[in-house]
Amino acid sequence: ELPAAAAELLAGLLQRVGLALLGGSLHPELVDSPGGNALLALIAAAPHRWHEVASSLVELQPTAEGKQAATLAFGALLTARGVSRSLAKPNRVKFRANLADLLRLTRSARFAMPRLE
């Protein structure tokens, strides 16, 4: 169990990195290896916080269809291609492929995303 201050720091980083990746505010080169690897590591360290972030993004969707699509997309990030929370290289590669799919979907479906301040 992490100390409260460390857990809060991880939670903030996870939210910030996740929203920056999904919202398109990072340079595309950072989304692949560095951003994807960082997001996976943060999710592995604070999975409950990732669930909260994903749930809040699902709730932002204005329609029932949008909410359903978002739920499926965020679920696939951690399940498609046999991804686990492992940081081993083969798993990181699969996770980044899932992340690329999620990013294509969020951008093509015009998911509602919060603004980063």
C-alpha positions in Angstrom: 0.0 0.0 0.0 1.3 3.4 -1.0 1.5 6.3 1.4 -1.4 8.8 0.9 0.8 11.5 -0.6 2.3 9.0 -3.2 -1.1 7.6 -4.1 -2.4 11.2 -4.6 0.6 12.0 -6.8 0.1 8.9 -8.9 -3.6 9.6 -9.3 -2.9 13.1 -10.5 -0.3 12.0 -12.9 -2.6 9.3 -14.3 -5.4 11.7 -14.9 -3.1 14.3 -16.5 -1.2 11.8 -18.7 -4.4 10.0 -19.7 -6.3 13.1 -20.6 -3.3 14.6 -22.4 -3.0 11.4 -24.5 -6.7 11.0 -25.2 -7.3 14.7 -25.8 -4.6 15.0 -28.4 -2.6 17.7 -26.6 0.6 15.7 -26.8 2.8 15.6 -29.9 2.0 12.4 -31.9 5.6 11.0 -31.3 5.0 11.0 -27.6 1.8 9.0 -27.9 3.5 5.9 -29.1 6.2 4.5 -26.9 6.8 7.2 -24.2 3.2 8.1 -23.6 1.8 4.6 -23.9 4.4 3.1 -21.6 3.9 5.9 -19.1 0.1 5.4 -19.1 0.4 1.6 -18.7 2.8 2.1 -15.8 0.4 4.6 -14.1 -2.6 2.3 -14.7 -0.6 -0.6 -13.2 0.2 1.5 -10.2 -3.3 3.0 -9.6 -5.9 0.8 -11.5 -8.8 2.1 -9.3 -7.9 5.7 -10.4 -7.8 4.7 -14.1 -11.3 3.3 -13.6 -12.4 6.6 -12.1 -10.9 8.6 -15.0 -12.4 6.3 -17.7 -15.8 6.4 -15.9 -15.8 10.2 -15.8 -15.0 10.3 -19.5 -17.8 7.9 -20.3 -20.2 10.1 -18.3 -19.2 13.1 -20.4 -20.6 11.5 -23.6 -23.9 13.3 -24.5 -25.8 10.3 -25.8 -26.5 6.7 -24.7 -24.8 5.4 -27.8 -21.7 7.6 -27.1 -21.6 6.3 -23.5 -21.8 2.7 -24.7 -19.1 3.2 -27.3 -16.9 4.9 -24.7 -17.4 2.0 -22.2 -16.4 -0.6 -24.8 -13.4 1.4 -26.0 -12.0 2.0 -22.5 -12.7 -1.6 -21.6 -10.8 -2.8 -24.7 -7.7 -0.7 -23.7 -6.9 -3.2 -20.9 -8.4 -6.4 -22.4 -8.0 -6.5 -26.2 -5.0 -8.5 -27.5 -4.6 -10.2 -24.1 -3.2 -7.1 -22.4 -2.5 -7.3 -18.7 -1.1 -4.8 -16.2 2.4 -6.2 -16.7 5.1 -3.9 -17.8 7.0 -6.6 -19.8 7.9 -5.5 -23.3 5.4 -7.8 -25.2 2.6 -6.5 -23.0 3.6 -2.8 -23.5 3.6 -3.4 -27.3 0.0 -4.8 -27.1 -1.1 -2.0 -24.8 0.2 0.6 -27.2 -1.7 -1.1 -30.1 -4.8 -0.9 -28.0 -4.1 2.7 -27.1 -3.7 3.5 -30.8 -7.1 1.9 -31.5 -8.7 3.9 -28.6 -7.2 7.1 -29.9 -8.5 6.5 -33.4 -12.0 5.8 -32.0 -12.1 8.8 -29.7 -11.0 11.1 -32.5 -13.2 9.6 -35.2 -16.3 9.3 -33.0 -15.7 12.8 -31.6 -15.8 11.8 -28.0 -16.5 14.6 -25.6 -13.3 15.3 -23.7 -12.6 17.7 -20.8 -10.2 20.6 -21.4 -6.8 20.4 -19.7 -5.9 23.5 -17.8 
